[in-house]
Amino acid sequence: KSPELLNFHKDLVSLEEASK
């Protein structure tokens, strides 16, 4: 598992949270 992928996922989640 690559940490970069995890960070990318976290960024996506943050983006969705911010757009609410």
VMD Tcl script that draws the C-alpha trace (Angstrom):
set ca {
  {0.00 0.00 0.00}
  {1.44 3.36 -0.94}
  {1.03 6.31 1.42}
  {0.65 8.61 -1.59}
  {-2.56 6.80 -2.50}
  {-3.83 7.20 1.05}
  {-3.06 10.91 1.00}
  {-4.84 11.23 -2.34}
  {-7.90 9.56 -0.86}
  {-7.80 11.89 2.14}
  {-7.66 14.86 -0.21}
  {-10.71 13.58 -2.07}
  {-12.62 13.15 1.18}
  {-11.61 16.64 2.31}
  {-12.78 18.05 -1.01}
  {-16.18 16.40 -0.70}
  {-16.53 17.60 2.89}
  {-15.65 21.16 1.85}
  {-18.21 21.16 -0.96}
  {-21.10 20.33 1.38}
}
mol new
graphics top color blue
foreach p $ca { graphics top sphere $p radius 0.5 }
foreach p [lrange $ca 0 end-1] q [lrange $ca 1 end] { graphics top cylinder $p $q radius 0.2 }
display resetview
